[in-house]
C-alpha cells in the first residue's frame, strides 16, 4: 500500500522549527521504503520569506520533493504543481504554516485526510480531520461534537532543546574553549590568558534586512564594548540558512549601511580563512557558524544577544540566557506584518508612512515580545526596546557576566517554562493514525 504525505508550510521560522522536527518524526514513525511512503512539501507565500525556504527544505533528507512558494497559487487553484507531480490515491495533508483553509482546499481536491498543527487558533473544525494543538486553551471553545478531533501535542518550537546534540562540536569556538580550560589548569601563568575560561556569546541579529540594518551594527558594537572589558569573551553569529555571508557582512560595512555610524561606527568586513569571520576595524573577530541548527554551540553560551522571532523560542527551549533587542531608530523598517497592515506598509510611495504609524501603534501596545516571556506571561528574559546604544546593551551583558547567579536564575526559569518535549512525535502519531484509517 502506498501513501503520500503532503506538508503545507510557508515562512523561514515554520520551515526550520516546525517542518524539520516533524519530517524526522514521520520517517521514524513510518520507516517504510520511500516507494511506499512519500513526503512532499509545498510552500505558500509568506511576508517574512527570504525565497530560500525551498532550498532549506530540500536539504532535509527525509523529504522527497519540494515546491517553492512562487508556484503555490497554480497548485491551489488548479491542482497542478510546477513539475506536474503525480499523487497517490491515499494520503494525508499536514498543515505546518500558512492559512489553514489551504489544507482544507487541497485535501478536498486530492481526496486526502487532514492533520493541522494549531499553535494559537484552530479553524474549520467541521472540515478538518485532526488537530494537534499547542495548548489545551486552543481547544477550549470547540463544540463538543468536534472535541474528539483535538489532541494536545505541545509546542513544536520546544523540540530544539530535545534535539540538542550531546556530541562536542568541532567548531573552533568550542575547541578554543576547551583549550582555555586546559590552559587554566596548567601551571604556567603565561598560558592562563587572563586566568579565566572563555565566555561564549552568540549574536543573533536576524535574517531579514528590516532587522539586519540595525541588528548587525548594534550587536557588533555591543560585542566590542564587552570584549574591551572582558577579553576572555568570544563571539559568534549562527548564520540563518536563508542568509548569504556577503549579505550579512554588508550590514556591518559603514559604506553600505548608514546605521553603522548611528551605533558608534563599528565597521566590519568578511574574512575567510579556515572558517568565515567578521572582523571589525578595532580587531574584534566574530566567527560565522553556517551549519544549521547550531544548537550544540548555542547551548554552551553564557548569554546571547538576539532580536525578536522564532530564535527566542529556540534559545528558550535550550534554556540559554538571552537579552532581546528591538532598536527603533528605523521605525519604518518593519514591514513584514500579516494581513492588511502588511499590505499597507508595503504600498509604493506611502508604505513607509504607514509602516511608521503601524509600528508606533505596535510599540504602544506591544506586550511581551520574546517567546519565553509569552509562554511564562512575564518578562523572564530582558526585552530592550527603543533607541538602543551599544554601551547600554554592553553594560547589561557585563552585569550578567559579573553576576553569574543572575544567569543561572534566568536559565532555571527558562528550563521551568519550556514545557514537555515530544510534540513532533505526537503529531507524527496523528498522521500515522489517519493513514491507518485508509488501509
C-alpha angles and dihedrals in degrees: 000000000000128000140183123218110199116193119199116203140145129185135050094257093052093045094053104034101031110024097043098057093038096054090048091051092047093054090050092048093044106036093168120129118280087249088067105037117030124187118208127179124205118188125209126205116281129183089223096050121122097199093247098086092103091054091051093051091045088060091062106098092210093064121085102191140002135198120200124231095253090074097043101102092053089055095045096047102036105015093240122130121208091252095039095245119201119232129212121233093248129047152118130249111216117199115214104156141343124056117340089220088068089066091051095049097043095044090050091053094048096038092237134145118250134229117182127193105213115194100176108351136026119205138179093037093172095051103042122076103209138010125201104197131195096223137010089247090070089066096038097104098040118128111253093243090063098040093098090065093064127087125172105230100165133233117328089202089064089067089086092076093047094050098049109131116240090203114104111252121243090222115131087233093064093039089054091048090053091047091050089053090052091048091054090054093048118098095233111096089199090067095049095087096211090333097264133107119251115272113214118213123182123210115207107180095165136257105256127075092241089066100028095059089068102017099061099050092040095051094042092050090046090051091053090051092052095043092053090061099033108032091179090074119105123194134205139172119220096216115224111244090236093059129086116220092233090052092050091049092051090065089059094051115096090209092059102031120046091195090073088077093046090057097049104286099273100160121187138187135204116255123183115200118139087328130010118266139173111232121195125214089252091057103258113144122207116190117224111220108201103179115098130249099024094187094137092062096036090055089060095054122117089211140338135221108216144164123231120281143072090326090072088058092051093048090046091052089052089048091234115156114241146176113219116217128200109170114192102196088112102044094169094054098086105081102140097103123141124245124354096350090057092049092050094045091054099046113126113259099356098046095095092054091050090046092054091050094045093048093046090053090046092053091051091056101022100130115182117348109182117078095232089054091047090051092048094039088226137074106268093151116046118254115203113197127175140046093338124193129200095244091055092049093041093052091053091050091049091049090055093045091049091050106044090175087071090054091049091050091052091047091051092051091049090052091051096054104037091092133211120328126222100077092133092052091049092049090048088053090057090052090049091052091051090051091051090055089063096053 
